[in-house]
Amino acid sequence: MRVLILFVVLTVFLGGCMENTQESKSSPERSSHVKQNIQPQRLTSEASQNARNTEPSKTGDIDYSVGRELKRDWIYLKGSPYSKKVAITFDDGPDYYYTVKILDILKHENVPATFFVTGKNAEKYPEVLKRIHREGHVIGNHSWNHPDFSKLSLDEVKQEISQTEELFQQLLQISPTFVRPPFGAMNDQLRQYIQQSPYTVIHWSIDTKDWTEKPAEEIMEVVRKELKGGDILLFHSAGGGQSLQGTVDVLPQVIQYIRQQGLEPVTVDQLIQIPAYQRSSLQ
């Protein structure tokens, strides 16, 4: 009887050992458990590197603290989403009315901005252009006559850019690096040319549409809804006769809101870490 009991116990024990052995051989989940724990870390690292290599013109996901190049990409919508900085930009100036009021506000708030200037208006109001430069703001090229670049030949676009640049050189001895095509419009021929040129195209990530004569509260609503680190905000400092009083009224509120979010308003060159001016003209 004792022998029979011992035989049964021994049989159960040996059977259990064999079952465990087979399970460990056939179960990849158990044998790869450690790899599964470290796999996401490797993937996260790869994803981070891919984000650094992504063109800002498509996603804006680039870490500008990695590497330092004079011209990393040919077009920017915004800076790094991890940045604690944003850039306020103004198009179509200068003039003697709205641009001057905007400059007064920026000076009072001690905030630098970037002005994309048309050559036609700069020629008409050279003293305002000089004030923009003198007070530490960055100047970009916004064409001479504000045409739609996508509807011009490449030679005509070159003329728009170079004529404006020549005026900047004459009045300020500067050659801006940044170009903002009117309406943001480009064609494939222009894109290819810009990529090989000293210029960098600067678009925007927040369009306030202030040129539609929006009141201050509507502009502020857009800013509150969309503002994030790295953004480039688009306003206007002159235009085709429409009222920009909403821009003038809202600007102090925008600056205050930016600071309340723990962000710093800077010029575009400070945001994307590319020099604002070049040594030679675009030929």
C-alpha positions as CSV (number, residue, x, y, z in Angstrom):
1,M,0.0,0.0,0.0
2,R,2.8,2.4,0.9
3,V,4.6,1.5,-2.3
4,L,1.5,2.3,-4.3
5,I,1.0,5.7,-2.7
6,L,4.7,6.6,-3.3
7,F,4.4,5.6,-6.9
8,V,1.3,7.8,-7.5
9,V,3.0,10.9,-5.8
10,L,6.2,10.4,-7.9
11,T,4.1,10.1,-11.1
12,V,2.3,13.4,-10.4
13,F,5.5,15.2,-9.6
14,L,7.3,14.1,-12.7
15,G,4.3,14.9,-14.9
16,G,4.2,18.5,-13.5
17,C,7.9,19.0,-14.2
18,M,7.5,17.9,-17.8
19,E,4.5,20.2,-18.3
20,N,6.4,23.2,-17.0
21,T,9.3,22.4,-19.2
22,Q,7.2,22.2,-22.3
23,E,5.4,25.4,-21.5
24,S,8.6,27.3,-21.1
25,K,9.8,26.1,-24.5
26,S,6.5,26.9,-26.3
27,S,5.6,30.3,-24.7
28,P,7.5,33.2,-26.3
29,E,5.6,35.7,-24.1
30,R,7.5,34.6,-21.0
31,S,10.9,34.3,-22.6
32,S,10.6,37.8,-24.2
33,H,9.1,39.6,-21.2
34,V,12.3,41.6,-20.5
35,K,12.6,42.7,-24.1
36,Q,9.0,43.9,-24.1
37,N,9.8,46.1,-21.2
38,I,12.8,47.8,-22.9
39,Q,11.4,47.9,-26.4
40,P,9.3,51.1,-25.9
41,Q,12.5,53.0,-24.7
42,R,14.3,52.2,-27.9
43,L,11.3,53.1,-30.0
44,T,10.9,56.4,-28.1
45,S,14.5,57.2,-28.8
46,E,14.0,56.6,-32.5
47,A,10.8,58.6,-32.6
48,S,12.6,61.5,-31.0
49,Q,15.4,61.4,-33.5
50,N,12.9,61.3,-36.4
51,A,11.1,64.3,-34.9
52,R,14.3,66.2,-35.0
53,N,14.8,65.4,-38.6
54,T,11.2,66.3,-39.6
55,E,10.8,69.4,-41.9
56,P,9.2,72.2,-39.9
57,S,7.3,73.1,-43.1
58,K,5.2,70.0,-42.6
59,T,5.0,69.5,-38.8
60,G,7.1,72.0,-37.0
61,D,8.5,69.2,-34.8
62,I,12.2,69.9,-34.7
63,D,14.5,70.4,-31.8
64,Y,16.7,73.4,-32.6
65,S,19.0,72.6,-29.7
66,V,20.4,69.7,-31.7
67,G,23.1,70.9,-34.1
68,R,23.6,74.4,-35.4
69,E,23.3,75.2,-39.1
70,L,22.9,78.5,-40.8
71,K,20.1,77.2,-43.1
72,R,18.6,74.0,-41.7
73,D,15.5,74.1,-43.9
74,W,14.2,76.4,-46.6
75,I,10.7,77.0,-45.1
76,Y,9.3,77.4,-41.6
77,L,5.8,77.5,-40.2
78,K,6.9,77.7,-36.6
79,G,9.8,76.9,-34.2
80,S,10.2,73.9,-31.9
81,P,7.0,72.9,-30.1
82,Y,9.1,72.5,-27.0
83,S,10.2,76.1,-27.1
84,K,9.2,78.6,-24.5
85,K,9.3,81.3,-27.2
86,V,6.9,82.7,-29.8
87,A,7.4,85.2,-32.6
88,I,5.1,88.1,-33.3
89,T,5.2,89.2,-37.0
90,F,3.7,92.0,-39.0
91,D,3.1,92.2,-42.8
92,D,2.7,94.8,-45.4
93,G,4.1,97.9,-43.7
94,P,5.4,100.4,-43.1
95,D,3.0,103.3,-42.9
96,Y,2.7,106.4,-40.9
97,Y,-0.4,105.3,-39.0
98,Y,-0.7,101.7,-37.9
99,T,3.0,100.8,-38.0
100,V,3.8,103.8,-35.8
101,K,1.2,102.9,-33.3
102,I,2.4,99.3,-33.2
103,L,6.0,100.4,-32.7
104,D,4.9,102.6,-29.8
105,I,3.2,99.6,-28.1
106,L,6.2,97.3,-28.7
107,K,8.6,99.9,-27.3
108,H,6.4,100.4,-24.2
109,E,6.1,96.7,-23.7
110,N,9.8,96.1,-24.5
111,V,9.0,93.4,-27.0
112,P,10.9,92.7,-30.3
113,A,9.0,91.7,-33.4
114,T,9.6,90.8,-37.0
115,F,8.3,93.1,-39.8
116,F,7.9,91.7,-43.3
117,V,8.1,94.9,-45.3
118,T,7.1,95.7,-48.9
119,G,9.6,97.7,-50.9
120,K,6.9,100.1,-52.2
121,N,5.8,101.1,-48.7
122,A,9.4,101.2,-47.4
123,E,10.3,103.6,-50.2
124,K,7.3,105.8,-49.3
125,Y,8.0,105.8,-45.5
126,P,11.8,105.4,-45.1
127,E,11.9,107.0,-41.7
128,V,9.4,104.5,-40.3
129,L,11.5,101.7,-41.8
130,K,14.6,103.1,-40.2
131,R,12.8,103.3,-36.8
132,I,11.8,99.6,-37.1
133,H,15.5,98.7,-37.5
134,R,16.8,101.2,-35.0
135,E,14.5,99.9,-32.2
136,G,15.8,96.4,-32.6
137,H,13.1,94.7,-34.6
138,V,13.9,92.3,-37.5
139,I,13.1,93.2,-41.1
140,G,12.1,90.6,-43.7
141,N,11.4,90.8,-47.4
142,H,7.7,90.8,-48.4
143,S,8.2,91.7,-52.1
144,W,8.0,95.1,-53.7
145,N,4.4,95.3,-54.9
146,H,2.8,92.5,-52.9
147,P,1.9,90.3,-56.0
148,D,0.9,86.6,-55.9
149,F,4.3,84.9,-56.5
150,S,2.6,81.7,-57.8
151,K,1.3,83.7,-60.8
152,L,4.6,85.3,-61.7
153,S,7.6,84.0,-63.7
154,L,10.7,83.2,-61.7
155,D,12.4,86.2,-63.2
156,E,9.6,88.4,-62.1
157,V,9.7,87.0,-58.6
158,K,13.5,87.6,-58.5
159,Q,12.9,91.2,-59.5
160,E,10.4,91.7,-56.7
161,I,12.8,90.3,-54.1
162,S,16.0,91.9,-55.4
163,Q,14.4,95.4,-55.9
164,T,13.2,95.4,-52.3
165,E,16.6,94.1,-51.0
166,E,18.4,96.9,-52.9
167,L,16.3,99.4,-51.1
168,F,17.1,97.8,-47.7
169,Q,20.8,97.9,-48.6
170,Q,20.5,101.5,-49.6
171,L,18.6,102.7,-46.5
172,L,19.9,100.3,-43.8
173,Q,22.9,98.4,-45.2
174,I,21.2,95.1,-44.6
175,S,20.2,92.1,-46.7
176,P,17.4,90.1,-45.0
177,T,17.6,86.4,-44.9
178,F,13.8,86.0,-44.4
179,V,11.3,86.2,-47.2
180,R,7.5,85.9,-46.8
181,P,5.8,85.6,-50.1
182,P,2.5,87.6,-50.3
183,F,-0.5,85.4,-49.4
184,G,2.0,82.6,-48.7
185,A,1.8,81.8,-52.4
186,M,4.5,79.9,-54.2
187,N,4.9,77.6,-57.2
188,D,7.3,74.6,-57.7
189,Q,9.8,76.7,-59.7
190,L,10.1,79.2,-56.9
191,R,10.3,76.5,-54.3
192,Q,13.3,74.9,-56.1
193,Y,15.0,78.3,-56.4
194,I,14.5,79.3,-52.8
195,Q,16.0,76.0,-51.6
196,Q,19.2,76.8,-53.4
197,S,19.3,80.5,-52.4
198,P,20.5,82.3,-49.2
199,Y,16.8,83.0,-48.3
200,T,14.5,81.2,-45.9
201,V,10.7,81.4,-46.3
202,I,8.9,82.2,-43.1
203,H,5.2,81.4,-43.0
204,W,3.1,81.3,-39.8
205,S,1.3,78.9,-37.5
206,I,-1.4,81.4,-36.2
207,D,-3.2,83.6,-38.7
208,T,-5.2,86.2,-36.8
209,K,-6.9,87.4,-40.0
210,D,-6.7,90.9,-38.6
211,W,-6.9,92.3,-42.1
212,T,-10.6,91.4,-42.2
213,E,-11.1,94.3,-39.7
214,K,-11.8,91.9,-36.8
215,P,-12.3,93.7,-33.5
216,A,-9.8,93.1,-30.7
217,E,-11.9,90.5,-28.8
218,E,-12.2,88.2,-31.9
219,I,-8.5,88.4,-32.5
220,M,-7.8,87.6,-28.9
221,E,-10.1,84.6,-29.1
222,V,-8.0,83.1,-31.9
223,V,-4.8,83.7,-29.9
224,R,-6.2,82.1,-26.7
225,K,-7.4,79.1,-28.7
226,E,-4.3,78.4,-30.7
227,L,-1.2,79.8,-28.9
228,K,1.6,77.3,-28.1
229,G,5.3,77.4,-27.7
230,G,7.2,77.9,-30.9
231,D,4.3,79.6,-32.7
232,I,4.7,82.4,-35.3
233,L,1.8,84.8,-35.1
234,L,0.7,86.7,-38.2
235,F,-0.6,90.3,-37.9
236,H,-0.5,93.3,-40.2
237,S,0.9,96.8,-39.7
238,A,-0.4,98.3,-42.9
239,G,-2.6,97.2,-45.8
240,G,-4.9,98.1,-48.6
241,G,-6.9,100.7,-46.8
242,Q,-8.8,98.4,-44.4
243,S,-8.9,99.2,-40.7
244,L,-6.3,97.5,-38.5
245,Q,-7.6,99.2,-35.3
246,G,-8.3,95.8,-33.9
247,T,-4.7,94.9,-34.2
248,V,-3.6,98.0,-32.4
249,D,-6.2,97.5,-29.6
250,V,-5.4,93.8,-29.1
251,L,-1.6,93.9,-29.2
252,P,-1.1,94.8,-25.5
253,Q,-3.5,92.0,-24.5
254,V,-1.7,89.5,-26.8
255,I,1.7,90.4,-25.2
256,Q,0.3,90.1,-21.7
257,Y,-1.3,86.7,-22.5
258,I,1.9,85.4,-24.0
259,R,3.7,86.2,-20.9
260,Q,1.0,84.8,-18.7
261,Q,1.5,81.4,-20.4
262,G,5.2,81.4,-19.5
263,L,6.3,82.2,-23.0
264,E,8.6,84.9,-24.3
265,P,8.0,87.0,-27.4
266,V,11.1,87.1,-29.6
267,T,12.1,87.8,-33.2
268,V,12.0,85.0,-35.8
269,D,15.8,84.6,-35.9
270,Q,15.8,84.0,-32.2
271,L,13.0,81.5,-32.5
272,I,14.4,79.3,-35.2
273,Q,18.1,80.1,-34.7
274,I,18.9,81.3,-38.2
275,P,20.6,84.7,-38.8
276,A,18.2,87.5,-39.8
277,Y,20.6,89.1,-42.3
278,Q,23.1,87.9,-44.9
279,R,26.2,89.5,-46.2
280,S,25.5,89.4,-50.0
281,S,22.5,90.1,-52.1
282,L,20.4,87.4,-53.8
283,Q,21.5,87.2,-57.4
